Amino acid sequence: MVSLSAVQASNSRISTTLDPGSVAVFVGATSGIGETSMKQYARYSKAPRIYFVGRSQEAGNRITDELEALNKEGSYLFIKADVSLIKVVDDVCRDIKSKEKAINLLFLSQGSLHFHTETTEGLHTVVSLNFYSRNRFIVNLLPLIQQARGLRRVITIFAGTHEGSIYEDDFQARKVPMMKARGHLVSMITLFLEALAKKAPSVTFIHGYPGAVDGGLLRDPQGVSMYVMKIAWKVISPFITIPNLECGERHVFLATSSKYPAREGGDSGVTLGGGITIARGTDGEVGSGVYSVDQFGENSGPKVAAILSKFREEGMLEEVWNHTEEEFKRITGTVAA
């Protein structure tokens, strides 16, 4: 476990060891862990330029003011968008690409627990936000991330280290039992990151698990089961949750520490403090560029490694990649905007 004090010590060195003027994109950042993580990144960074995406203009205005109060050297641009729609993701990416030539950090935390609903593009809403939307951002912005100096990182926050069985006849998890859906989706996310890393070995890819946090996913429950879950969460959450501020600190550590290097050099993070070692990647090799990590920043264990190894042997990585590209082409006509 990486202690919170070690995380904070590493983060405190960001402004003096990393290049000023980093460019970061935070998606799903107008509430919960996305908002908290972005604020901590802004607080520690030197003259950052941050784009953040969410649905609420009111929240965007509030958070812009709060970011400016945290770090007056930075610049902050809110983009209002419903990123459950792939075509809207393309619009957002075109906007960002018209303004930037390189991006150091792409941080993705948009999500939903709206099971049994569909987007207007024919995607299962919960999977659209947690999988397709995030991956469309990555494939669209990856060329700019590869152009960055210093940090080149993609972080998607869902449930890393909880990989499970994949239902290959139902990638969108329309009929997958709710208790099995998480493992199914987690594995798909991790495998897609592995496929991306083959194309961009100079970029670090991290699939993180925030732990039990008040992320806001249950603020708008749909259906009886979600409402019951919301009530139960109110009762038990005070006893099990990690403070949002700690979660944000740990996500900044994921975004900046040299504990998580790319497979091929160039991603120069904050140097390691005493006792912290380079993480083991999802392929079992130290420093191999793709990391599935828990709420304390440690890589997944042998059970997950065995699951992922079996998927690779069976060609599931290629199946997930091909399926995702097919959906992108169905909706937009292209594999990337």
C-alpha positions in Angstrom: 0.0 0.0 0.0 1.2 3.5 -0.8 0.6 5.5 2.3 -1.3 8.8 2.2 1.7 10.6 3.6 3.9 9.2 0.8 1.3 10.2 -1.8 1.2 13.8 -0.4 5.0 14.0 -0.3 5.1 13.0 -3.9 2.4 15.4 -4.9 4.1 18.3 -3.1 7.1 17.9 -5.5 5.0 18.3 -8.7 5.4 22.0 -9.1 9.1 21.9 -8.7 9.9 18.7 -10.7 7.5 18.6 -13.6 7.4 21.1 -16.4 5.0 24.0 -15.9 2.1 24.6 -18.3 0.8 21.0 -18.4 -2.4 20.4 -20.4 -5.0 18.2 -18.8 -8.5 17.1 -19.8 -10.9 15.9 -17.1 -14.2 14.3 -18.3 -16.9 13.8 -15.7 -15.5 16.5 -13.5 -18.4 18.5 -12.3 -19.1 16.3 -9.2 -17.7 13.6 -7.0 -14.2 12.1 -7.5 -13.7 13.7 -10.9 -14.2 17.2 -9.4 -12.0 16.5 -6.4 -9.2 14.9 -8.4 -9.1 17.9 -10.8 -9.0 20.4 -8.0 -6.1 18.6 -6.4 -4.3 18.4 -9.7 -4.8 22.2 -10.2 -3.6 22.9 -6.7 -0.3 21.0 -7.0 0.5 21.9 -10.7 2.4 24.9 -11.9 0.4 27.0 -14.4 -1.8 24.1 -15.6 -4.2 24.5 -18.5 -7.2 22.4 -17.7 -10.3 21.5 -19.9 -13.1 19.9 -18.0 -16.3 18.4 -19.3 -19.7 17.9 -17.7 -23.4 18.3 -18.1 -24.1 21.3 -15.8 -23.2 24.8 -16.8 -24.0 26.0 -13.3 -21.6 23.5 -11.8 -19.0 24.4 -14.5 -19.2 28.1 -13.5 -18.9 27.3 -9.8 -15.9 25.0 -10.3 -14.1 27.4 -12.6 -14.3 30.1 -9.9 -13.0 27.5 -7.3 -10.1 26.4 -9.6 -9.0 30.0 -10.1 -9.1 30.5 -6.3 -6.9 27.4 -5.9 -4.3 28.3 -8.5 -4.4 31.8 -10.1 -1.6 30.8 -12.5 -3.7 28.2 -14.2 -6.3 28.5 -17.0 -9.5 26.6 -16.9 -12.1 26.0 -19.7 -15.4 24.2 -19.0 -17.1 22.4 -21.9 -20.8 21.6 -21.4 -21.7 18.3 -23.1 -23.6 15.0 -22.7 -20.8 12.6 -23.3 -23.0 9.5 -23.2 -23.3 10.2 -26.9 -20.3 9.3 -29.1 -21.0 12.0 -31.6 -20.9 14.6 -28.8 -17.6 13.2 -27.7 -16.3 13.8 -31.2 -17.5 17.4 -31.0 -15.7 17.9 -27.7 -12.5 16.4 -29.0 -12.5 18.5 -32.1 -12.9 21.6 -30.0 -9.9 20.6 -27.8 -7.8 19.6 -30.8 -8.5 23.0 -32.4 -6.8 24.7 -29.4 -4.0 22.3 -28.4 -1.2 20.4 -30.1 -0.3 18.2 -27.1 -2.0 16.9 -24.0 -0.2 15.5 -20.9 -3.1 14.0 -19.0 -6.5 12.6 -19.9 -8.6 11.7 -16.8 -11.9 9.9 -17.3 -14.5 9.4 -14.6 -17.8 9.9 -16.3 -20.3 7.1 -15.4 -23.8 6.0 -14.7 -25.8 3.3 -12.9 -28.7 3.7 -15.3 -29.2 0.1 -16.2 -31.9 -0.9 -18.7 -31.8 2.5 -20.5 -30.5 3.2 -24.0 -28.9 6.3 -25.5 -30.3 7.7 -28.8 -27.3 6.1 -30.5 -28.4 2.6 -29.5 -25.9 2.0 -26.7 -26.7 0.7 -23.2 -26.4 3.9 -21.2 -24.3 2.5 -18.3 -21.8 0.9 -20.7 -21.8 3.9 -23.1 -20.5 6.2 -20.3 -18.2 3.8 -18.6 -16.7 2.2 -21.7 -17.5 3.5 -25.2 -17.5 7.2 -24.3 -14.2 7.0 -22.4 -12.5 4.9 -25.1 -13.7 7.3 -27.8 -12.1 10.2 -25.9 -8.9 8.1 -25.7 -8.7 7.2 -29.4 -9.5 10.7 -30.5 -7.0 12.4 -28.2 -4.2 9.8 -28.2 -2.3 11.5 -31.0 -2.0 14.7 -28.9 -1.1 12.7 -25.8 1.7 11.1 -27.8 3.0 14.5 -28.8 3.4 15.8 -25.2 6.7 16.4 -23.4 7.1 14.9 -20.0 3.9 13.3 -18.7 1.8 11.3 -21.2 -0.9 9.6 -19.3 -4.4 8.2 -19.6 -6.3 7.4 -16.4 -9.8 5.9 -16.4 -11.4 5.5 -12.9 -13.8 2.6 -12.6 -13.0 -0.6 -10.7 -9.4 -1.7 -11.6 -8.3 -4.9 -9.8 -11.9 -6.2 -10.0 -11.7 -7.9 -13.4 -14.0 -10.8 -14.0 -15.7 -12.9 -16.6 -16.6 -11.3 -20.0 -19.9 -12.2 -21.7 -18.7 -12.1 -25.2 -22.2 -12.6 -26.6 -23.4 -9.5 -24.8 -20.6 -6.9 -24.7 -23.1 -4.1 -23.9 -24.2 -6.1 -20.8 -27.9 -5.6 -21.6 -28.7 -9.0 -20.1 -25.7 -9.6 -17.8 -26.8 -9.9 -14.2 -26.1 -6.7 -12.2 -23.8 -8.5 -9.8 -21.7 -9.8 -12.7 -21.8 -6.6 -14.8 -18.9 -4.9 -13.0 -16.4 -7.7 -13.6 -17.5 -7.9 -17.2 -17.0 -4.2 -17.8 -13.8 -3.9 -15.8 -12.2 -6.6 -17.9 -13.3 -4.9 -21.1 -11.8 -1.6 -20.0 -8.5 -3.1 -19.0 -8.2 -5.1 -22.2 -9.0 -2.0 -24.3 -6.2 -0.1 -22.5 -3.8 -3.0 -23.3 -4.7 -2.8 -27.0 -4.2 1.0 -26.9 -0.8 0.6 -25.3 0.4 -1.6 -28.1 -0.3 1.3 -30.4 1.1 3.9 -28.1 3.9 2.4 -25.9 5.2 5.8 -24.8 2.0 6.5 -23.0 1.0 5.3 -19.5 -2.5 3.8 -19.2 -4.0 3.3 -15.7 -7.3 1.7 -14.8 -8.0 2.8 -11.2 -10.4 1.8 -8.5 -11.3 4.7 -6.1 -12.6 2.5 -3.3 -15.8 3.3 -1.5 -16.3 7.0 -2.1 -19.2 9.3 -2.4 -18.9 9.8 -6.1 -22.5 10.9 -6.8 -23.5 8.0 -9.1 -26.6 7.4 -6.9 -27.8 11.0 -6.8 -30.4 10.3 -9.6 -31.5 6.6 -9.1 -33.7 4.9 -11.6 -35.9 2.0 -10.7 -36.7 0.3 -7.4 -33.4 -1.5 -7.0 -31.3 1.7 -7.5 -33.5 3.6 -5.0 -33.0 0.8 -2.5 -29.3 0.9 -3.1 -29.3 4.7 -2.5 -31.0 4.3 0.8 -28.7 1.5 1.9 -25.6 3.6 0.8 -26.7 6.5 3.0 -26.8 4.1 6.0 -23.5 2.4 5.5 -21.4 5.0 3.7 -20.2 6.9 6.8 -18.5 3.7 8.1 -16.7 2.6 4.9 -16.0 5.5 2.6 -12.7 7.0 1.8 -12.7 10.8 2.1 -13.1 12.4 -1.3 -10.1 14.6 -0.6 -7.9 11.6 0.0 -9.2 10.0 -3.2 -8.3 13.1 -5.1 -4.8 13.1 -3.7 -4.3 9.5 -4.7 -5.5 10.1 -8.2 -3.0 13.0 -8.6 -0.3 10.5 -7.5 -1.5 8.1 -10.2 -1.3 11.0 -12.7 2.2 12.1 -11.8 4.3 9.5 -10.0 7.1 7.7 -11.8 5.8 4.5 -10.1 3.7 4.1 -13.2 6.0 4.5 -16.2 5.1 3.9 -19.9 6.5 0.7 -21.5 8.9 2.9 -23.6 10.5 5.9 -22.1 9.5 9.5 -22.2 6.8 9.6 -19.4 8.9 11.3 -16.7 6.9 11.5 -13.5 7.8 12.7 -10.0 10.8 10.6 -8.8 10.0 7.9 -6.3 10.3 8.5 -2.6 11.7 6.0 -0.1 10.1 2.6 -0.1 8.0 3.1 -3.2 8.7 0.8 -6.1 7.7 0.7 -9.8 4.4 -1.0 -10.2 3.8 -4.3 -12.0 1.7 -4.0 -15.2 -1.3 -6.0 -16.1 1.0 -8.4 -18.0 2.9 -9.2 -14.8 6.0 -7.3 -15.8 7.4 -4.4 -13.8 6.9 -1.0 -15.5 5.1 -2.4 -18.6 2.8 0.6 -19.2 -0.7 -0.6 -18.4 -1.7 -0.8 -14.7 -4.9 -2.0 -13.0 -4.6 -0.5 -9.5 -6.6 -0.5 -6.3 -7.6 2.4 -4.1 -4.1 2.4 -2.5 -2.3 2.6 -5.8 -1.1 -1.1 -5.8 -1.4 -3.4 -8.8 -3.8 -6.3 -9.1 -2.8 -9.6 -7.8 -2.2 -13.1 -9.3 -5.9 -13.9 -9.6 -6.5 -11.0 -11.9 -3.2 -11.6 -13.8 -4.5 -15.2 -14.5 -7.8 -13.9 -15.8 -6.2 -11.4 -18.1 -3.7 -13.9 -19.4 -6.5 -16.3 -20.3 -8.3 -13.6 -22.1 -5.2 -12.8 -24.2 -4.7 -16.4 -25.0 -8.3 -16.7 -26.2 -8.0 -13.6 -28.4 -10.5 -11.6 -26.3 -8.3 -8.5 -26.5 -8.8 -8.4 -30.2 -12.5 -9.2 -29.9 -13.1 -6.3 -27.5 -11.1 -4.0 -29.8 -12.9 -5.0 -33.0 -16.3 -4.8 -31.3 -15.6 -1.3 -30.1 -14.4 -0.1 -33.5 -17.5 -1.6 -35.1 -19.7 0.4 -32.7 -17.8 3.5 -33.4 -18.1 3.1 -37.1 -21.8 2.2 -36.8 -22.5 5.5 -35.0 -20.1 7.9 -36.6 -18.8 6.3 -39.7 -15.2 6.4 -38.5 -13.0 4.6 -35.9 -11.8 8.0 -34.6 -12.7 11.6 -35.1 
